[in-house]
Amino acid sequence: MLEFAWPWLLLALPLPILVWWWLPPYRARQASVHVPFFERLAAATGETPQRGAVVMERRAVQMIVAIAIWVLLVIALARPQWVGDAVTHEVSARDLILAIDISGSMDQRDFKTPDDETLTRLDGVKRVISDFIARRKGDRVALILFGTRAYVQVPFTQDLQTARQLLGQIEVGMAGEQTAIGDTIGLAIKSFAASTAKEKLLILLTDGNDTASRVPPEHAADIARQNGVVVYTIGVGDPAASGENRVDLGVLKAVASTTEGRFFRAEDGAQLQAIYVDIDRLSPAKLQTLSWRPKLPLFQWPLGAAVILGLVLWLALLIASEWRRGKAVGHA
């Protein structure tokens, strides 16, 4: 569809007519020399006397071309453009961080998959999380790994394929043998600091209790709540175990409750898969529909036509003038 970016400039179309009507014509007076023997002087020079004031009359073709050039220039100034059909694109209003415990206890081979295969806890978790990442639609996903220390493995991205590849490269102990839940929540809050998403969600999975954090998990959870971060916690360890291998379900429940999130308990792959399905249901992605219409500028066409018309008229007048001059010389 043809539209004008600045249609109000079309109001300038009648401007030359208004100037023609309202402004007085240009007049100039020049002093002349009176010669009493003018006729003898003219005869001596061979010139034929004419009227002192000569008013050049414009030809009809000049007026037509001038009007056409003015109309084309005004149209070009109004910026004509071809506006295409609307194009829509859905983007998520959510940023999502997956925090995965890779401490030493995640190397235990006691994780049952839905098809009765026994894997290490980390391998089983990686398989479930990889499927979860693949189902993201529009979400920006980040990946945090933690043990004794927490670090960002994948910053926020919509390149899900790369995120899944980097997830597959995780090994137990890369971040130390202990567990730092509070520091992990703090790192997630820092990662969310530059986010403009309306929804900020952290899914934290661990099989141990907090033994290495400089910031207590409960305090970190309170800071997360103040920054609008919702934390879903998943415990996959054994609460009856001792030491580092014991998962502190009470802390995980408190963290989730403080941030208005949810706590889940997973003992095998089937439960963990169901948990991630529940998270999708409880916290669905909020999609924003962005719409725009492609615009193709067309001002160059009327502008180019005006330039060509002006050059053609100038060339035609120049040829006509030279032809008349040559004809006058031939008669002389």
C-alpha positions in Angstrom: 0.0 0.0 0.0 1.3 3.4 -1.0 1.6 5.9 1.9 3.4 9.2 2.6 5.7 9.6 5.6 5.1 13.3 5.7 1.7 13.9 3.9 1.3 17.4 5.3 4.0 18.6 2.9 1.5 18.0 0.1 -0.1 21.3 1.3 2.8 23.1 -0.5 1.5 22.1 -3.9 -0.5 25.4 -4.5 2.3 27.5 -3.2 3.5 28.7 -6.7 -0.1 29.9 -7.5 -0.3 31.9 -4.3 3.1 33.5 -5.1 1.9 34.3 -8.6 -1.3 35.9 -7.3 0.0 37.8 -4.3 3.5 38.9 -5.0 4.0 41.9 -7.4 6.0 41.2 -10.6 9.7 42.1 -10.6 10.4 45.5 -12.2 13.7 47.3 -12.6 14.6 50.7 -14.0 17.9 51.5 -15.6 19.3 54.8 -16.8 19.7 55.2 -20.5 21.8 57.5 -22.7 19.9 59.9 -25.0 21.7 60.5 -28.3 20.3 63.2 -30.5 21.8 61.6 -33.6 20.5 58.1 -32.7 19.2 57.3 -36.2 22.5 58.2 -37.9 24.4 56.1 -35.2 22.1 53.1 -35.8 22.6 53.4 -39.6 26.4 53.6 -39.1 26.4 50.5 -37.0 24.0 48.6 -39.2 21.7 47.8 -36.2 17.9 47.9 -36.4 16.4 49.9 -33.5 14.0 48.0 -31.2 11.9 48.7 -28.1 14.0 49.4 -25.0 12.1 46.9 -22.7 11.8 43.4 -23.9 9.6 41.0 -21.9 10.3 37.4 -22.6 7.2 35.3 -22.9 7.2 31.8 -21.6 6.2 29.0 -23.8 3.4 26.7 -22.9 5.7 23.7 -22.7 7.9 25.6 -20.2 4.9 26.2 -17.9 3.7 22.6 -18.2 7.2 21.2 -17.4 7.7 23.6 -14.5 4.4 22.6 -13.0 5.2 18.9 -13.4 8.7 19.4 -11.8 7.2 21.3 -8.8 4.6 18.5 -8.2 7.2 15.8 -8.4 9.5 17.7 -6.0 6.7 18.1 -3.4 5.7 14.5 -3.8 9.4 13.5 -3.2 9.5 15.7 -0.1 6.4 14.0 1.3 8.4 10.8 1.3 6.2 8.3 -0.6 6.8 4.7 0.6 5.4 1.3 -0.1 4.1 -0.3 3.1 4.0 -4.1 3.1 1.7 -6.5 5.0 2.2 -6.6 8.8 4.9 -9.0 10.1 4.5 -10.4 13.6 7.0 -12.0 15.8 6.5 -13.5 19.3 9.1 -13.0 21.9 9.1 -14.1 25.5 8.9 -11.7 28.3 10.8 -14.1 30.6 14.5 -14.7 31.4 15.3 -18.1 32.8 18.3 -19.3 34.6 19.0 -23.0 35.2 21.4 -23.6 38.2 22.9 -27.1 38.4 24.8 -28.6 41.3 28.0 -30.3 40.0 29.5 -31.1 43.3 31.2 -34.4 44.0 28.0 -36.2 45.2 26.5 -35.8 41.7 28.8 -38.5 40.5 26.8 -41.2 42.3 25.3 -43.8 40.0 21.8 -44.1 41.5 19.7 -42.1 39.1 17.0 -44.2 37.4 15.7 -43.0 34.0 12.1 -43.7 32.8 13.4 -46.6 30.8 15.0 -48.2 33.9 18.6 -47.2 32.9 20.9 -46.3 35.8 23.0 -43.2 35.3 25.0 -40.9 37.5 22.9 -38.1 39.0 24.6 -35.5 36.8 24.1 -37.5 33.6 20.4 -38.1 34.4 19.9 -34.4 35.2 21.7 -33.3 32.1 19.4 -35.5 29.9 16.2 -34.1 31.5 17.4 -30.5 31.4 18.5 -30.8 27.8 15.0 -31.8 26.8 13.6 -28.9 29.0 15.9 -26.4 27.1 14.8 -27.7 23.8 11.1 -26.9 24.6 11.8 -23.3 25.4 9.8 -21.0 23.1 11.2 -17.5 23.0 12.8 -17.7 26.5 16.3 -16.4 27.0 18.1 -19.1 28.9 21.2 -19.0 31.0 23.1 -21.8 32.7 24.9 -21.5 36.1 27.0 -24.3 37.5 27.9 -24.5 41.2 29.9 -26.5 43.6 32.3 -24.9 46.0 32.0 -21.8 43.7 29.3 -20.7 41.3 30.0 -19.5 37.8 28.1 -18.8 34.6 28.5 -21.5 32.0 26.1 -20.0 29.5 25.0 -16.3 29.6 21.5 -15.3 28.6 20.9 -16.5 25.0 18.1 -17.7 22.7 20.6 -20.0 20.9 19.2 -23.1 22.5 21.3 -25.5 20.4 24.6 -24.0 21.8 23.2 -24.0 25.3 22.5 -27.7 25.0 26.0 -28.4 23.6 27.6 -26.6 26.5 25.4 -28.4 28.9 26.7 -31.7 27.5 30.2 -30.7 28.4 29.6 -30.4 32.1 31.6 -32.7 34.4 31.4 -33.4 38.1 33.8 -31.4 40.2 34.4 -28.6 37.7 33.3 -26.1 40.3 34.6 -27.9 43.4 33.4 -30.7 45.7 31.3 -28.7 48.1 27.9 -26.9 47.6 27.3 -23.1 47.6 23.6 -22.6 47.3 23.5 -19.1 48.7 26.3 -17.8 46.4 24.6 -19.4 43.4 21.4 -17.4 44.1 23.5 -14.3 44.5 25.2 -14.9 41.2 21.8 -15.4 39.5 20.6 -12.1 41.0 23.6 -10.4 39.6 23.0 -12.0 36.2 19.4 -10.7 36.2 20.5 -7.2 37.0 20.8 -6.1 33.4 17.6 -8.0 32.4 14.6 -6.0 31.2 12.3 -9.1 31.2 9.0 -8.8 33.1 9.5 -12.3 34.6 12.8 -13.6 36.1 12.9 -17.2 37.0 15.6 -19.3 38.6 15.4 -23.1 38.7 17.9 -24.4 41.2 18.7 -28.2 41.3 20.9 -29.7 44.0 21.6 -33.0 45.8 23.4 -31.5 48.8 23.2 -29.1 51.6 24.8 -25.6 51.7 28.4 -26.0 53.0 30.4 -23.4 51.2 28.3 -20.2 50.8 29.5 -16.9 52.0 25.9 -15.7 51.9 23.3 -17.9 53.7 20.7 -19.2 51.3 17.8 -17.7 53.3 19.4 -14.2 53.0 20.1 -14.6 49.3 16.5 -15.7 48.8 15.2 -12.5 50.5 17.4 -10.4 48.2 16.1 -12.3 45.2 12.5 -11.5 46.3 13.4 -7.8 46.5 14.7 -8.0 43.0 11.7 -9.8 41.5 13.4 -13.1 41.1 11.3 -16.2 41.6 13.2 -19.4 42.6 12.0 -22.9 42.0 14.1 -25.4 43.9 14.5 -29.1 43.2 16.1 -31.6 45.6 17.5 -34.8 44.2 19.7 -36.0 47.1 19.0 -38.2 50.1 17.8 -36.3 53.1 18.7 -39.3 55.3 22.4 -39.2 54.3 25.0 -37.4 56.2 27.5 -34.7 55.5 27.8 -33.3 52.0 25.6 -36.0 50.5 22.6 -35.0 52.6 20.1 -32.7 50.8 18.7 -30.0 53.1 15.1 -30.0 52.1 14.2 -27.4 54.7 16.5 -24.8 53.2 15.2 -25.5 49.7 11.6 -25.1 50.8 12.4 -21.9 52.6 14.2 -20.4 49.6 11.2 -21.3 47.3 8.6 -20.0 49.8 10.5 -16.7 50.3 10.5 -15.9 46.6 7.0 -17.2 45.9 8.3 -20.1 44.0 7.8 -23.9 44.5 9.8 -26.7 45.9 10.0 -30.1 44.3 11.5 -33.5 45.3 12.9 -35.8 42.7 14.1 -39.3 43.3 14.4 -40.5 39.7 14.3 -39.4 36.1 10.5 -39.8 35.7 9.8 -37.5 38.7 12.3 -35.0 37.5 10.7 -34.9 34.0 7.3 -34.5 35.6 8.7 -31.6 37.7 9.9 -29.7 34.7 6.5 -30.2 33.0 4.9 -28.9 36.2 7.2 -25.8 36.1 6.1 -25.1 32.5 2.5 -25.4 33.6 2.9 -23.3 36.8 5.0 -20.6 35.2 4.2 -20.5 31.5 6.1 -18.2 29.2 4.5 -14.9 28.6 4.8 -14.1 25.0 4.8 -10.6 23.6 3.7 -10.1 20.0 5.8 -7.6 18.2 4.3 -6.3 14.9 5.8 -4.1 12.2 5.2 -3.3 8.6 8.1 -3.3 6.2 8.5 0.1 4.4 10.2 0.6 1.0 11.1 4.2 0.3 10.0 5.5 -3.1 11.0 9.2 -3.0 13.9 8.7 -5.4 11.5 8.0 -8.3 9.7 11.4 -8.3 12.9 13.2 -7.5 14.7 11.5 -10.3 11.8 12.2 -12.7 12.0 15.9 -11.8 15.7 16.1 -12.4 15.3 14.4 -15.8 12.5 16.7 -16.9 14.5 19.7 -15.9 17.5 18.5 -17.9 15.4 17.6 -21.0 13.7 21.1 -20.9 17.1 22.9 -20.6 18.6 20.8 -23.4 15.5 21.5 -25.6 15.6 25.2 -25.0 19.4 25.3 -25.6 19.0 23.5 -29.0 16.1 25.8 -30.0 18.2 28.9 -29.1 21.2 27.7 -31.1 18.9 26.8 -34.0 17.4 30.3 -34.1 20.8 31.9 -33.8 22.1 29.9 -36.7 19.0 30.7 -38.8 19.5 34.5 -38.1 23.1 34.3 -39.1 22.2 32.5 -42.3 19.7 35.2 -43.3 22.2 37.9 -42.6 
